Amino acid sequence: MTDTRPERLLPDPAAAEPAPPDAPSGRGLLLVTAYADRWGCETRDTCTKTVWAECAL
């Protein structure tokens, strides 16, 4: 996934507090961490950052 906010760094999912049960968001990276074998974030230029994940088949 690529977005146009490279200045917004991703939080460390292991250090983040879980989202409240009624929160509408805040679980994305926890799910990625749980299911992906590897994942990361790359800032390619001043306008975009890309988050990638690899999952075994």
ABEGO torsion letter per residue (X at the ends): XBBABAABBBBBAAABBBBBAABABGAAAAAAAAABABBBBBBABAABBBBBBBBBX
